Amino acid sequence: MLLALAEPPDRFAFRLRWSRFRRRHQAAAKRCHTARRARRSAGDGGGPPVQTLPGGVRELTEERWRRVCPLLPPQRPPTGRPNTDHRTVLAGMLWVMGTGAAWRDLPDRFGPWQTVHSRYRRWRQAGLWQRVLDALDQEDPALSA
């Protein structure tokens, strides 16, 4: 604004209007960004919630897979490209939950991290993830014997 004081009156009036408009616009944009971030953090936009897996489950054994398999949706869609194997994806979810790592750090053996994350999000939203955790929480007969 100091430079505007040395300019002719019509140019000064223009700079003053522009400056006021810009400050109002930036203030409104800041309010919108803050509100959007608050909505995102309140919803399901973040990474995996910090949770302890039942019984320290970090690996998907045959017995655990047999308990969880009936809960999952059908593997093959009626049309289109086949899904990535549920067992591989579930093992990836358990790896992320067990290590607390970011989804992007998921090893390649579990498939694309985007696939694992999107399926985790969908299962969590549908309430399926909690049922999977409950099934994994049941005592493993192989470990108790």
Secondary structure, DSSP 8 states (H G I E B T S, - for coil): -HHHHTS-HHHHHHHHHHHHHHHHHHHHHHHHHHHHHHHHHHTT-SS------GGG--S--HHHHHHHGGGS--SS-SSSS----HHHHHHHHHHHHHH---GGG--GGG--HHHHHHHHHHHHHHTHHHHHHHHHHS--HHHH-
